[in-house]
Amino acid sequence: MQTLDPQTRRPDGALASPATARNTGPILEVLKAHLPAQGRVLEIASGAGEHAVAFAGALPGLEWTPSDPSPEAQASIAAWTGAAGLPNLRAPLALDVRDEASWPGGTVEVVVCINMIHISPWAATEGLMRLAGRVLRRPGGLLVLYGPYREAGVELAPSNAAFDESLKARDPAWGLREREAVAAAAKAEGLAFTLRVEMPANNLMLLFRAI
């Protein structure tokens, strides 16, 4: 049986993020509006695994499979998953979008990726689009992205500008991406940009459909 840390009330081995606690509700509202009632969801870069538990619990008709290339993240996801005991929440995959050998076979109705694109090199975005182009059901499979972006003709919020600088200080290959460049990378893999949703804290949700 999974035990809880008496101080944090988290399962043993599980990680947690304050940002996840803040953004889960707003993200879930968009997912409820656009995801199918039934089907398979592949979550990319699931991190600690808190989103996977929250979304699988709120969307019981969807089979939710989290993934992450980090062994530490995989252990955390497994801890949250084990504690939740949800029948529609699968064990985490050791998936790296830049390594096609780690990609799963078959197709899914939805690919979800939250807060990865800006905390990874551009090659990860390109890999994500190749993966989504391969595994999404056609036509109509849905790719959902969440995070901060730069946009042509839109002034960058001071908080996002500071965040971008901090990311590049940690790794020059990281940083906020141009929304238009992300959409172009998606289009190259047969994914049409269909919706832009403004979210709290100067984030966006971007939706793409496989055509």
PyMOL commands that set and color helices and strands:
alter all, ss='L'
color gray80, all
select helices_A, chain A and resi 18-34+50-58+71-84+100-102+117-119+122-135+158-170+179-187+200-202
alter helices_A, ss='H'
color red, helices_A
select strands_A, chain A and resi 39-44+62-65+110-114+142-147+149-150+177-178+191-199+203-210
alter strands_A, ss='S'
color yellow, strands_A
deselect
rebuild
show_as cartoon
